[in-house]
Amino acid sequence: MVKQCLICKNIFDEEEAGRSVFAEAGEWLAGEVWDDAGKLCTQCLESRAMLSMMYLHEKNT
C-alpha cells in the first residue's frame, strides 16, 4: 500500500523490501513510543532509530 510519510511527506510503499536493522528499530519505536506505526517512510524510520540511540537514553536500557 502506498502512503505519505507523516514527517517528510514523501510517498512510500508500506511493503518495501530490503529493510535495514535501523528501519526495524524505527518501526518498534513508532509502535511502542510515538504511536505512529505504519505512517513513516523507511528513511524517517532509520533516522529516528539512529537519533534515538544517541539521544533517547531512557529507551536504550
Stockholm file with secondary structure:
# STOCKHOLM 1.0

chainA/1-61         MVKQCLICKNIFDEEEAGRSVFAEAGEWLAGEVWDDAGKLCTQCLESRAMLSMMYLHEKNT
#=GR chainA/1-61 SS CEEECTTTCCEEETTCSSCCHHHHHHHHHHHHTSSCTTSSCHHHHHHHHHHHHHHCGGGCC
#=GC SS_cons        CEEECTTTCCEEETTCSSCCHHHHHHHHHHHHTSSCTTSSCHHHHHHHHHHHHHHCGGGCC
//
